[in-house]
Amino acid sequence: MDGPSTLAFYGLGAAAVATSVATLKKRLELSQAKHRSLAGHSRLSRRIARLLPFYEYGESHFFASDGAPDEIVAGRRAGFDRLSALYQARFGETIRRTAEASKSISDLQFTDAYRVPFQYRRLVQEKLPSAALVQSSSGVTVTDLDGNANYDLSGSYGVNVLGYDFYKGSIERGAARVRELGPVLGPYHPLIIENVELLKQISGLDEVSFHMSGTEAVMQAVRLARYHTRRSHLVRFCGAYHGWWGDVQPGIGNPVPAHETYTLTEMSEDALRVLRNRRNIACVLVNPLQALHPNVSDASDSALIDSTRSAHFDKDAYAEWLRRLREVCTERDIVLIFDEVFVGFRFAKGGAQEYFGVRADLVTYGKTLGGGLPIGVVCGKSELMKRFRDDRPVDICFARGTFNSHPYVMGAMNEFLRYLQTPQTDALYYDLDRVWDDRARTLNQCLAAAALPVEIANMSSIFTVCYREPSRYNWMLQYYLRAEGLLLSWTGTGRLNFSLNYTDADFADVVDRFVTAAKTMRDDGWWWRNRNLTNKTIKRTVLKEILMHRFLGASR
Ligand SMILES: Cc1ncc(COP(=O)(O)O)c(C=O)c1O
C-alpha cells in the first residue's frame, strides 16, 4: 500500500473504532438506565412469563403454605369456611348470575383469574366466587343484585371523581341538550366549541382532538410526536400504565415485542443521560400516578406473594423530577407527554400540570372527562397537533375514529367541564390533599392502634395498601373487606380510588369496616408468623416451587 492509501486505511479504521466505541457507550448507557426489576426488562420478562409453569396448592397446603402449625391452619380453614358461607348467604343471587355470565364474558374470566396469586386460585374461585353484577349506585355506594349497598372503593377505574350521582346527572342533562341531533356523526354538535375552549383553558394548550378511550388518546399523542420529530422511539418509564396499545405495553401482556420503545427507570439520572445522548427519541410519556410508586407496576393482589409492596408519595421530589425532565426534553426537542388519563382532574382543576407546576407539550385526558361516558382527549401545542405538512401534501399523520366527538359524549363532557368552572369545584379542590392526607392518617392510626400489620400510602384520594409483616396471605384481605361491605376493583387492595364526595361520616364508617375486616383476618390466623418467615424466605420458597414444577413436573 502506498502512503496515502495506508493513511486512508488507518483513518477509516480509527473512524470505525470510534463509531463502535460510541455505539457501545450508548448501549451501556441504555442498559444502565433500565430498572433492575423484571418490569424494567420487557423482553426478558415476556420470556420468563412464557416459561413460568402453572401449579396449584391442594386444599391442605392452601392453608399451610407458610408452614403454620396445625391450630393456625384450623383457624384459617374455619375462617375461610365462615366467609364462604357468608358470601353465599349475602351475595347468593349476584354470585349465581355472575358465574352464569362469566362463561361467555372473556373479560370476566380474565379478571376473575387474576385476583389472587395463581397457586391459590382454584379454591378461592370455588369458595369465594366473584360477584361482579350490580344494579344501582347512590352517594358513595353501589348496590348488588342481592340488594347489598357497598361502599365503593373501586372508583370505576378512576373515572368516579365527583360521585356517581354527579355523572348520572351529567349524562342525563348532556343527553337532553343533544337529543335533537341524536347520534349524528361526522359533523359536530356545536357544544364541541365550548368543550374545546374550556379544555384549552384548562390545559393551557392550543388545540384538542377527541378519541374514544384513553388508550387511543395516548396512541395519537405518540404518533404525532413521531410524525413531527421524524424520530422513532418513545420513552416510557418502568411500571407506568398507558393503556393496552402495543408500544406502551412492551412487556408481559403483549404477545408482540415493541421494537421502538425504551423502558427507562423513572426519577433517575441515567434516564436523563439517555434522553440527552440519543437522537432517535421522539417523546417521553409520563403517568404522574407513578409518583405514588415510581418504577413499580399498578399494584395488583395477584402479585402479592409476600409483603414487599411499598409506596410513598413525595410531591416535591416528583415535581423536581418533572422539572428536570422538562429541561432535558426542551434541550433535545423531545416531546414531553403527560398522560393524565388517570390523574387528570383528581388533584387540581388544571390537572397534573397545575398540581406539579410543570408544563407538557401534549397532554392526554380521559376517564372522568367524559362526564360518565367513554372518552380520550389529546391537548397540545398547534405545531404538534397538526396532521399534515403544507409543503408535503401526502405526508400526513392519520387519525380518525367513527365515534370521535359523539354528540352524547360532548353533552356529558360539557356538563363536567361547566361544573369545573363553578365555585363548588374551587371549594372542593381547595385543601383537598389535606383532607385526604388526614383521612389516610386516621385510617393508619386506627390500624396501628389495633396492632394490625397493614398500612396505607396515599396520593391525595388514591390509596394503596401495604403490608408490614412478611406473609403469604395478604391477598385474603380483599375478601374480608368485601364481607364488611367494601367494594374493591379486581386488582384488590392495590388501589383504592375514593370519589371526592365521601363525607367525613362516610369515611369514618369505611375506617371502622376496614379495621374490623383486618382484625377478623388476623384473628382467623392468616397473619401468623415465626422467625423463619421473611419476605426473602417466602420468595425463595416460591422460586423453588416454580423450578420444581418447571423441571421436574412436581405436583403438590
Ligand atoms: C394513565 C392511563 N393512560 C391510559 C389509560 C387507558 O385508558 P382507557 O382504559 O380509557 O383506554 C389508562 C387506563 O387506566 C391510564 O390509567
PDBQT file of the ligand as one rigid body, heavy atoms in Angstrom, charges set to zero:
ROOT
HETATM    1  C1  LIG A 601     -52.607   6.683  32.651  1.00  0.00    +0.000 C 
HETATM    2  C2  LIG A 601     -53.527   5.909  31.768  1.00  0.00    +0.000 A 
HETATM    3  N1  LIG A 601     -53.402   6.044  30.439  1.00  0.00    +0.000 NA
HETATM    4  C3  LIG A 601     -54.209   5.385  29.592  1.00  0.00    +0.000 A 
HETATM    5  C4  LIG A 601     -55.192   4.545  30.058  1.00  0.00    +0.000 A 
HETATM    6  C5  LIG A 601     -56.086   3.826  29.110  1.00  0.00    +0.000 C 
HETATM    7  O1  LIG A 601     -57.352   4.382  29.131  1.00  0.00    +0.000 OA
HETATM    8  P1  LIG A 601     -58.597   3.526  28.601  1.00  0.00    +0.000 P 
HETATM    9  O2  LIG A 601     -58.779   2.398  29.569  1.00  0.00    +0.000 OA
HETATM   10  O3  LIG A 601     -59.735   4.504  28.579  1.00  0.00    +0.000 OA
HETATM   11  O4  LIG A 601     -58.229   3.036  27.251  1.00  0.00    +0.000 OA
HETATM   12  C6  LIG A 601     -55.356   4.373  31.435  1.00  0.00    +0.000 A 
HETATM   13  C7  LIG A 601     -56.365   3.467  31.968  1.00  0.00    +0.000 C 
HETATM   14  O5  LIG A 601     -56.398   3.095  33.115  1.00  0.00    +0.000 OA
HETATM   15  C8  LIG A 601     -54.495   5.069  32.319  1.00  0.00    +0.000 A 
HETATM   16  O6  LIG A 601     -54.589   4.934  33.643  1.00  0.00    +0.000 OA
ENDROOT
TORSDOF 0
